[in-house]
Amino acid sequence: MMRYLRLYLHFVRFSFSKAMEFRIDFFFRVVMDLFFYVTQFLFFNIIYLHTPLLAGWNLEQMSLFIASFIFIDALHMTIFATNAWWFPIAINRGNLDYYLTKPVSSFFFISLKEFAANSMINLILASGLLTYFLCNYSGGLDPGRLSLYFIFLLNGTVLYFMVHIIFLMTVFWTQSPQGFADVFYAAEKVFQRPDKIFTGYVRRFFVYVLPFSIMASYPVRILFEKNISTLVLEILVPSCFIYLVVFFVWKKGLRNYSSASS
């Protein structure tokens, strides 16, 4: 474990030194994400001009939900997004050989090698927003529930990446530029909406099959709802299923991979 931690710290240090060479990109990432944050709050605030509740949440609770998925997005952009972008390119060009020859887990290496230091400011801003809404929530928050909320918020970040990777790993068989990434980007908008606005089979699909609804909505629901045992179970089961699917498909994909030397 310590070996992997030291390796990851090397990734982070190298990423910061590289980010300082591209300061304009650093600036535009901050501006772009700030625009995204503002539009999300404006969108929901406009809706609340016409209704006191949406999906059973008032504006204060919805603001906490918005801050939650913004935090997940910022954390994903910082830790995983660049790696996901390079993932299909490495497979198509045969560059995956570089990762397979290292004396560490190839999946760990390809998933975490690129740390987006130029997204750190956005992560700090997102963390500040989340802290503000948590600290100023008028109803008070139970410390035990708050601990579960943070654990499952981090799980939501990893789960978002894992679902993304499933769509990208189709490149092993299709040799397309991005696999089924466009399908993922069309579906992932669900992650930015409270789960209770969906009903019936659609809601079950986004909880149990493509679990976008459990990434941010469910952790926030843990803060407010009385019976949380069902919520915890509905987070754990789909999460474990997705993690197992990722590593199963990864192993199958490696068997199908044509390296640059083959």
Disulfide bonds with the S-S distance in Angstrom:
none
